[in-house]
Amino acid sequence: MTIQTVTHLNFRAQARAALAFYQSVFGGRLTLVTFADAGAVTDAAEADQVIWGEVSSEDGFHVMAMDVPAARDWNPGTIPVFVSVRGTDADQITRYWNGLGEGGTIIQPLGPAGFSPLYGMVRDRFGVTWVLDVQVARAPG
């Protein structure tokens, strides 16, 4: 058996826009299922919101998201989660960084760090904090 861990982000009426944005940054395939598509409409105003969506690319990027219905409690918190994107190609990491930074807030500028030749942290326009770095091989221990 094998498993795969995928980050699943929750939004309030922004999942479609967020996933389209992530697709524009990382490429890949965008899949959206609305509450109406799933036959799960409890509020007509939310019928076209996303009950399940994902962006998946051949490079290995994969993120899922949904719109939490207004009837459910939802609080994104101060720093509930970081999404980490690690790779071996500094140019590719830089492209992702630049894309996610459009309309976002830089928390840690992209540059060398003691543990990576390229590291940075940015909060995107949807309030999701991304940590990007060039992966360095480390001895187990």
C-alpha positions in Angstrom: 0.0 0.0 0.0 1.1 3.5 -0.7 -0.3 6.8 0.5 -0.1 10.4 -0.5 -0.5 13.4 1.7 -2.2 16.4 0.1 -2.8 19.8 1.6 -6.5 20.6 1.8 -7.4 24.3 2.2 -10.7 25.7 3.4 -12.1 29.0 2.3 -15.4 30.9 2.5 -16.6 31.5 -1.0 -13.1 31.9 -2.4 -12.0 28.3 -3.2 -12.7 28.6 -7.0 -10.6 31.8 -7.3 -7.9 30.4 -5.0 -7.6 27.2 -7.0 -7.6 29.1 -10.4 -4.8 31.3 -9.0 -2.7 28.3 -7.8 -3.2 26.7 -11.3 -1.9 29.9 -12.8 1.2 29.7 -10.6 1.9 26.0 -10.7 0.2 24.8 -13.9 -1.6 21.5 -14.0 -5.2 20.4 -14.1 -8.0 22.2 -12.2 -10.9 20.1 -11.1 -14.0 21.7 -9.4 -17.2 20.1 -8.1 -19.9 22.5 -6.8 -22.4 21.9 -4.1 -25.0 21.7 -7.0 -22.9 19.2 -8.9 -22.8 17.0 -5.8 -26.5 17.3 -5.0 -25.5 18.8 -1.6 -27.1 22.3 -1.8 -28.4 23.4 1.6 -28.4 27.1 0.8 -29.3 28.2 -2.8 -26.9 31.1 -2.6 -24.0 28.6 -2.2 -25.0 26.2 -5.0 -22.1 27.3 -7.3 -19.5 27.3 -4.5 -16.9 24.5 -4.4 -17.6 21.4 -2.3 -14.4 19.8 -3.6 -11.7 21.0 -5.9 -8.0 20.4 -6.7 -5.1 21.5 -8.7 -2.6 18.7 -9.7 0.4 19.1 -11.9 2.8 16.6 -13.5 5.6 18.3 -11.5 4.1 16.9 -8.3 2.2 19.9 -7.1 -1.2 18.9 -5.6 -3.5 21.0 -3.4 -7.2 20.5 -2.6 -9.8 23.1 -1.4 -13.4 23.7 -0.6 -15.8 26.5 0.4 -17.0 26.0 4.0 -20.8 26.6 4.0 -22.0 29.6 6.0 -24.0 27.3 8.2 -20.7 25.8 9.5 -18.3 27.5 11.9 -15.0 28.4 10.2 -12.1 30.5 11.4 -8.9 30.5 9.4 -6.9 31.4 12.5 -3.7 33.4 12.7 -1.3 30.9 11.3 -3.2 27.7 11.0 -1.0 26.0 8.3 1.9 26.6 6.1 2.0 25.0 2.6 5.6 24.0 1.9 6.8 23.8 -1.7 10.3 22.2 -2.0 12.2 21.6 -5.2 15.6 21.2 -6.6 15.4 23.8 -9.3 16.0 27.4 -8.0 14.5 29.0 -11.2 11.3 27.0 -10.8 11.1 27.9 -7.0 11.6 31.5 -8.0 8.8 31.4 -10.6 6.4 29.9 -8.0 7.5 32.6 -5.5 6.9 35.4 -7.9 3.5 34.0 -8.8 2.3 33.5 -5.3 3.6 36.9 -4.3 1.3 38.8 -6.8 -1.1 40.6 -4.6 0.4 38.9 -1.5 2.6 39.9 1.4 6.2 38.9 1.8 7.0 37.5 5.2 10.6 36.3 4.6 12.2 37.5 1.3 13.4 34.8 -1.0 17.1 34.3 -0.5 19.8 32.2 1.0 19.3 30.7 4.5 21.5 28.7 6.8 19.6 25.5 5.8 18.9 26.2 2.1 20.5 28.1 -0.8 17.0 29.6 -1.5 14.2 30.0 1.0 11.3 32.4 1.5 7.8 32.8 3.0 4.9 34.6 1.4 1.2 35.0 2.3 -0.8 35.0 -0.9 -3.8 37.2 -1.7 -6.1 34.5 -0.1 -4.3 34.5 3.3 -2.5 31.2 2.8 1.1 31.2 3.9 3.6 29.4 1.6 7.1 28.4 2.4 9.3 27.8 -0.6 12.8 26.4 -0.7 15.4 24.6 -2.6 15.8 21.2 -1.0 19.2 20.2 0.2 20.2 16.5 0.8 20.7 15.9 4.5 22.0 12.9 6.3 19.4 11.1 8.4 19.7 11.6 12.1 
